[in-house]
C-alpha cells in the first residue's frame, strides 16, 4: 500500500457516515448469537474513537497534515477491535485488529463511502500501522510469525500518537481497566481478576508511553520521534487543559485517578 500525499476529497458528511459505519460494525458484533461483546464495551470503543478523532484533528492542524484523511482513519481505526469470535478475551481483539481493520476499512471507504481506490488505500495504510506500540510489538515478536507493520509516514505516526494521547491523558484508565476485568480474557487471567493489578498494569502502560516508548522506535529509524512525541504531549495539554500525565502516584487531582 502507498500513502496518498495530495489533499483527499473527503467531506464532513463522509466523516459522519464513517461514524455510522463504525457503530453498525460494533452492533453487528454485539448482536451475533453467543457474542461476548457487551453494550458497555461498544460504548467504550465508540467514545475512544471519538476522542482519537479529535486528537487527530488537532495533530493534523499543528503539523499541517491532511486532516480529513487522518480524521477518517482515526474514526475507523478500531473498527475490527470488537470480535464476537474472541470469546477467550471477552470480545476484544488486541493483537490483530490493525491488520483485519485495514482490510475492512479499505472496503468501507471504497464501497460504502464510494471513494476512489487511492483514498481507500491511503486510509487503510494509516490504520494498518496504528498498533506500532511497545507492548503489542513485544507480543508480536514473541508469538507471531509475521512482522508488526511499522508506522513510518507522518500520517501513520500521527494516528498512532493520536491513539496514544487518549490512553495517556483522558480515556486510558476508564478503558484499560474494564478491558482487563473481562472474565475469561488473557488479561483477566494475568491479573488473577484483581482490579488492583489491572490498575497497576494500566499505570505501567502509561509510563511506558511517556518514557519514550514510541520515540525509541522512531529514533532507531532516524525519524526524530523524541521531538515529535514532545509536540504530541503539548497537543494533548492544549486539547485537555487541567489533565496531566501520571508521574508517580495517582493523586486526587489526576484525571487518571477517576478515569474520564
C-alpha positions as CSV (number, residue, x, y, z in Angstrom):
1,X,0.0,0.0,0.0
2,X,1.2,3.5,-0.7
3,X,0.0,6.6,1.1
4,X,-1.6,9.4,-0.9
5,X,0.0,12.7,-0.3
6,X,-2.4,15.0,-2.1
7,X,-5.3,16.5,-0.3
8,X,-8.1,14.0,-0.1
9,X,-11.7,14.6,-1.4
10,X,-13.3,13.9,1.9
11,X,-16.3,15.9,3.1
12,X,-17.8,16.3,6.6
13,X,-20.7,14.2,5.5
14,X,-18.3,11.3,4.7
15,X,-16.8,11.6,8.3
16,X,-20.3,11.4,9.7
17,X,-21.1,8.4,7.6
18,X,-17.9,6.8,8.8
19,X,-19.2,7.1,12.4
20,X,-22.4,5.4,11.4
21,X,-20.4,2.5,9.8
22,X,-18.3,2.1,12.9
23,X,-21.4,1.9,15.1
24,X,-23.0,-0.6,12.7
25,X,-19.9,-2.8,12.8
26,X,-19.9,-2.8,16.6
27,X,-23.6,-3.5,16.9
28,X,-23.2,-6.4,14.5
29,X,-20.5,-7.9,16.7
30,X,-22.7,-7.4,19.8
31,X,-25.8,-8.9,18.3
32,X,-24.2,-12.0,16.9
33,X,-25.6,-15.1,18.7
34,X,-23.4,-16.0,21.7
35,X,-21.3,-12.9,21.4
36,X,-19.3,-11.8,24.5
37,X,-19.4,-8.2,23.3
38,X,-21.5,-6.1,25.7
39,X,-23.2,-2.7,25.2
40,X,-20.7,-1.2,27.7
41,X,-17.8,-2.5,25.6
42,X,-19.4,-1.0,22.5
43,X,-19.8,2.4,24.1
44,X,-16.2,2.4,25.5
45,X,-14.9,1.9,22.0
46,X,-17.2,4.5,20.4
47,X,-16.1,7.1,23.0
48,X,-12.5,6.2,22.4
49,X,-12.7,6.5,18.7
50,X,-14.4,9.9,19.0
51,X,-11.6,11.2,21.3
52,X,-8.9,9.8,18.9
53,X,-10.6,11.6,16.0
54,X,-10.5,14.9,18.0
55,X,-6.8,14.3,18.8
56,X,-6.0,13.5,15.2
57,X,-7.7,16.7,14.0
58,X,-5.5,18.8,16.4
59,X,-2.3,17.0,15.4
60,X,-3.1,17.4,11.7
61,X,-3.7,21.1,12.2
62,X,-0.5,21.6,14.2
63,X,1.7,19.6,11.7
64,X,-0.1,20.7,8.5
65,X,-1.1,17.2,7.6
66,X,-4.2,16.1,5.6
67,X,-6.7,16.5,8.4
68,X,-9.7,14.9,6.6
69,X,-7.7,11.8,5.7
70,X,-6.4,11.5,9.2
71,X,-9.8,12.0,10.8
72,X,-11.3,9.4,8.6
73,X,-8.6,6.9,9.6
74,X,-9.0,7.9,13.3
75,X,-12.8,7.3,13.2
76,X,-12.4,3.8,11.8
77,X,-9.0,2.8,13.3
78,X,-10.6,0.3,15.8
79,X,-13.4,-0.9,13.5
80,X,-12.1,-4.5,14.0
81,X,-11.3,-4.2,17.7
82,X,-14.6,-6.0,18.8
83,X,-14.9,-9.5,17.5
84,X,-17.7,-11.9,18.6
85,X,-15.3,-14.9,17.9
86,X,-12.9,-13.8,20.6
87,X,-14.7,-15.4,23.5
88,X,-11.5,-16.0,25.4
89,X,-10.8,-12.3,25.6
90,X,-14.3,-11.0,26.1
91,X,-14.8,-10.0,22.5
92,X,-11.7,-7.9,22.2
93,X,-9.0,-8.4,19.5
94,X,-6.0,-6.6,20.9
95,X,-3.3,-8.2,18.8
96,X,-4.6,-8.4,15.2
97,X,-7.3,-5.8,14.9
98,X,-5.0,-3.4,13.0
99,X,-4.4,-5.8,10.1
100,X,-8.1,-7.0,9.9
101,X,-9.2,-3.4,10.3
102,X,-7.1,-2.2,7.4
103,X,-8.9,-4.7,5.1
104,X,-12.3,-3.7,6.4
105,X,-11.5,0.0,6.2
106,X,-10.4,-0.4,2.6
107,X,-13.7,-2.0,1.7
108,X,-15.8,0.5,3.7
109,X,-14.1,3.6,2.1
110,X,-14.2,2.1,-1.4
111,X,-17.7,0.6,-1.4
112,X,-19.8,2.2,1.4
113,X,-18.3,5.7,1.2
114,X,-17.9,5.4,-2.6
115,X,-14.4,6.9,-2.6
116,X,-11.6,6.3,-5.1
117,X,-9.1,3.5,-4.8
118,X,-6.2,5.8,-3.9
119,X,-8.1,7.2,-0.9
120,X,-9.2,3.7,0.3
121,X,-5.5,2.6,0.0
122,X,-4.3,5.7,1.9
123,X,-6.8,5.3,4.8
124,X,-6.2,1.6,5.1
125,X,-2.4,2.1,5.2
126,X,-2.7,4.6,8.1
127,X,-5.0,2.2,10.0
128,X,-2.7,-0.8,9.4
129,X,0.2,0.7,11.4
130,X,-1.6,2.3,14.4
131,X,-0.7,-0.6,16.7
132,X,3.0,0.1,16.4
133,X,3.4,0.5,20.2
134,X,5.8,-1.3,22.6
135,X,3.5,-3.9,24.3
136,X,1.9,-5.0,21.1
137,X,5.3,-5.1,19.3
138,X,6.7,-7.3,22.1
139,X,3.7,-9.7,21.8
140,X,4.2,-10.0,18.0
141,X,8.0,-10.6,18.4
142,X,7.3,-13.4,20.9
143,X,4.1,-15.0,19.5
144,X,3.7,-14.2,15.8
145,X,5.5,-15.4,12.7
146,X,4.9,-12.2,10.8
147,X,6.1,-8.7,11.4
148,X,4.1,-5.9,13.1
149,X,3.7,-3.1,10.5
150,X,5.7,-0.1,11.5
151,X,4.4,3.5,11.5
152,X,6.7,5.2,9.1
153,X,4.9,8.1,7.4
154,X,3.8,11.3,9.1
155,X,0.2,10.3,8.8
156,X,0.8,6.8,10.2
157,X,2.7,8.2,13.2
158,X,0.1,10.8,13.7
159,X,-2.7,8.3,14.1
160,X,-0.6,6.1,16.3
161,X,0.1,9.0,18.6
162,X,-3.5,10.4,18.5
163,X,-4.5,7.0,19.8
164,X,-1.8,7.2,22.4
165,X,-2.8,10.6,23.6
166,X,-6.2,9.2,24.6
167,X,-4.5,6.4,26.6
168,X,-2.1,8.7,28.4
169,X,-4.3,11.7,29.0
170,X,-8.0,11.1,29.0
171,X,-9.6,7.7,28.5
172,X,-6.8,5.3,29.4
173,X,-7.8,4.3,32.9
174,X,-11.5,4.2,32.0
175,X,-10.7,1.9,29.1
176,X,-7.8,-0.3,30.1
177,X,-9.1,-1.4,33.5
178,X,-12.5,-2.5,32.3
179,X,-10.8,-4.4,29.4
180,X,-8.6,-6.2,31.9
181,X,-11.6,-7.1,34.1
182,X,-13.4,-9.1,31.4
183,X,-13.7,-12.7,32.9
184,X,-12.0,-15.3,30.7
185,X,-9.7,-12.9,28.9
186,X,-5.9,-13.4,28.9
187,X,-5.6,-10.0,30.7
188,X,-8.0,-11.2,33.4
189,X,-6.0,-14.4,33.9
190,X,-2.8,-12.4,34.0
191,X,-4.2,-10.2,36.8
192,X,-6.0,-13.0,38.6
193,X,-9.1,-10.9,38.4
194,X,-7.6,-8.5,40.9
195,X,-8.6,-4.9,40.0
196,X,-5.6,-3.5,41.8
197,X,-3.3,-5.5,39.4
198,X,-5.4,-4.2,36.4
199,X,-4.8,-0.6,37.6
200,X,-1.1,-1.3,38.1
201,X,-0.9,-2.7,34.6
202,X,-2.6,0.4,33.2
203,X,0.0,2.6,35.1
204,X,2.9,0.6,33.6
205,X,1.3,1.2,30.1
206,X,1.0,4.9,30.7
207,X,4.6,5.2,32.0
208,X,6.0,3.2,29.0
209,X,4.2,5.6,26.7
210,X,5.6,8.7,28.5
211,X,9.1,7.4,28.8
212,X,9.9,7.2,25.1
213,X,8.3,4.0,24.1
214,X,7.4,5.3,20.6
215,X,10.2,7.8,20.4
216,X,12.7,4.9,21.0
217,X,11.4,3.1,17.9
218,X,11.3,6.3,15.9
219,X,14.9,7.3,16.8
220,X,16.1,3.9,15.8
221,X,14.7,4.6,12.3
222,X,16.1,8.2,12.3
223,X,12.7,9.8,12.4
224,X,13.1,12.3,15.3
225,X,10.5,10.6,17.5
226,X,11.6,12.4,20.7
227,X,10.7,15.8,19.2
228,X,7.5,14.5,17.7
229,X,6.4,12.9,21.0
230,X,7.0,16.2,22.8
231,X,4.9,18.0,20.3
232,X,2.1,15.5,20.8
233,X,2.2,15.9,24.6
234,X,1.9,19.7,24.1
235,X,-1.1,19.0,21.8
236,X,-2.7,16.9,24.5
237,X,-2.3,19.6,27.1
238,X,-4.0,22.1,24.7
239,X,-6.8,19.7,24.0
240,X,-7.4,18.7,27.6
241,X,-6.4,21.6,29.9
242,X,-6.0,20.5,33.5
243,X,-5.4,16.9,32.6
244,X,-1.8,15.7,33.2
245,X,0.0,12.5,32.7
246,X,0.8,10.4,35.7
247,X,4.3,10.7,37.1
248,X,4.3,8.5,40.1
249,X,1.4,8.0,42.5
250,X,-2.1,8.8,41.4
251,X,-3.0,11.9,43.2
252,X,-6.6,13.0,43.8
253,X,-6.2,15.7,41.1
254,X,-5.2,13.4,38.4
255,X,-7.7,12.7,35.7
256,X,-6.3,9.1,35.7
257,X,-7.4,8.6,39.3
258,X,-11.1,8.5,38.4
259,X,-11.0,8.0,34.6
260,X,-12.6,10.2,32.1
